[in-house]
Amino acid sequence: MGFRCHRHGGNVTASHCAVNFLAPAQGNLFVARAHVVKASRRQVFVDAQLMAERADSSAVVATGNTVLVPLSAA
């Protein structure tokens, strides 16, 4: 999630992070997608999903959200 946030202000640190494990992660390929819900000068809210891909199907196996705080340039 921090990589997605990097576009919105450089280096960040997490002030909150939660992960919900929905199903066993079984698959041939795993794809993580994150998007910025809201970005301000002091906080960036990010949601993410982890998908397990198989030859014939895909399923969400985990979700997460975090609040990131941009770090000042030193």
Buried (B, 14 or more C-beta within 10 A) or exposed (E): BBEBBEEBBEEBEEEEEEEEEEEEEEBEEBEEEBEBEEBEEEBBBBBBBBBBEEEEEEBEBBBBBBBBBBEEEE
